Amino acid sequence: DAKTTQPPSMDCAEGRAANLPCNHSTISGNEYVYWYRQIHSQGPQYIIHGLKNNETNEMASLIITEDRKSSTLILPHATLRDTAVYYCIVRVDGNQFYFGTGTSLTVIP
Amino acid sequence: SAVISQKPSRDICQRGTSLTIQCQVDSQVTMMFWYRQQPGQSLTLIATANQGSEATYESGFVIDKFPISRPNLTFSTLTVSNMSPEDSSIYLCSGWGRGNEQFFGPGTRLTVL
């Protein structure tokens, strides 16, 4: 079962930062948080992952709270092409992914 | 990251028939997985494809309905057997390589009439 909960949908104005929250209150100490997105039922695309520290790459930033019970994915300057379903996933011991329902992000012109 | 291809990309099948979906990775991966995505839904893990041994199925999925093969580290197949309209879904395979990333194929869109 998925270990994460996310809001079902969010809107963001083009050019503004999109902040997508995720709750994972039952996460274990050695389990990573991963973020993927899926556009138009294509295969999910990797965005970023982290364990304890905040992470940043060319696509996004990941902020994980100190107690690790929640995290936020930040897209610093959202574009129309960022419209997608975003999935927050906890990677379990066997490397399996159990997807939750995700957040449908709509970037508005 | 590695690239995954799937065949066929889509198919329309008759009730009671079977379809085998192929998944090819362009480099060796340690683990491969199969998922189902029903219309308007999230992805559901079907099984972990184990190289040289029987797949490990998730609750609600059985080998008789979804037999899986993985003869080597770059290839796997999923068969959807005795299909019914409820099997209409997108089927995706994924791989876990040497990095810390699971990467996905483009999916196979299956419609059962």
Interface residues (C-beta under 8 A of the other chain):
Chain A: Y32 Y34 S41 Q42 G43 P44 Q45 Y46 H49 Y87 G94 N95 Q96 F97 Y98 F99 G100 T101 G102
Chain B: S1 I4 M31 F33 Y35 Q37 S42 L43 T44 L45 T48 I90 L92 S94 W96 N100 E101 Q102 F103 F104 G105 P106 G107 R109
